[in-house]
Amino acid sequence: MDREKESHQSPFEKVTMSTIDQHVGQRIKQRRVELGLSQDDLARALNTTWEQVIKYESADNPITCGRLYELSRVLGVPMLWFFLGAGLDSTLDLNSSGLATESSR
């Protein structure tokens, strides 16, 4: 019986807010390291503390939309990049959702 439930579960039901926060934090760290930035470098660019950057990367503090926008600009990636690979990719496809055409009107 439980196996039947599992086979009908959406793959998105397994993704929780905390796993998304952890994934975004990992992506922040990944990009920071790719760019050769220290936590202090990133903190200065964001006008915050290195302790706060640690909390973002470890998902100890939630990241607001405004801060995610700032991170995307400083790290040189689109905001959606932080979510890629988190098990939400098909929900982030703007071409299939019609949002891309609506926002360009």
N, C-alpha and C positions, 0 to 999 in steps of 0.2 A: 504494500500500500504506500509506504513512504517513497519507494522507488518511483511509483507513478507520479507522485507529487513533484519529485525532483526533476523528472523528465519533462514536465510541463512548465517548470519555472522559467521565467525570463532570465537571461544571463545578467540583465541589469539589476535584478533584485539582490544579487550578491554584492553589488557595489554600494558601500555605505558612505555617508558624509565623511567619516573619519578616514576611510581608505582613500577617498578623493583628496582630502587635505594632505595626507601622507604622500600621495603621488605628486601633488603640486609642489610640496616641499622638496621632494627628491629631484624634481625637474628644475627647480630654482637652483639647487646646489649643482646639478649636472651642468647647467648652462654657465653658472658662475665659474666653475672649474674650467670648462671649455675655453672661456674668455681669459683665463689666467688671473681672475680677480680674487682677492682675499675677502673674507667676510667684512673686514673693516673697509675695504674699497667699496664694496656694494653698499654698506651702511652709509658711507659718506655721500654716495651718489643718490641715495634715497632720503638723505637728511634724517637719519635715525641712528641707532646704536648697533654695534656688532652683536650685542646680546639679543636684540630684536631679530636680526637676520638669522641667528641660531634658532630662535623660536619659530620663525617662518619655515626654515628648512626641516626642522624636526616635527612640524605640525603641532607644536604646543600652543601657538596663538593663531587664531583664524586670520585669514587675509581678506581684507575688504576688496570690493571691486575696484575702488580707486587705487589702492595699493597694488593690486594685480596689474592695473593699467600702467602704473609707474614702473613696476618690475619689467613689464614687456618692453617698454621704451628703453630702459637702462640696459637690459640684456639683449635687445635687438631681435626680439621674436614676437610674433602675433600672440595675443592673449590666449587663443585657442591652443597654441603649442603646449601650454602647461598641462592640458588635459589629455593630449594624445597618448594613447597607450594605457589609459586608465580603465578601459572596458566601456567607454562611453563614445567611442569614435563614431559610430553610426548616428548617434544623436547630435553630433557636432557637424554633420555634413550640411553646410548652408545651401549647397546646390539642390539637394533633394528636399530640403524643408521649405523652399520657396522664399526664405528670408533674404537671400541675396538679391532677388529681383524686387522684393518689396522695399528694401532699404535704399535701392538706387533710384526709386521714383521720385 
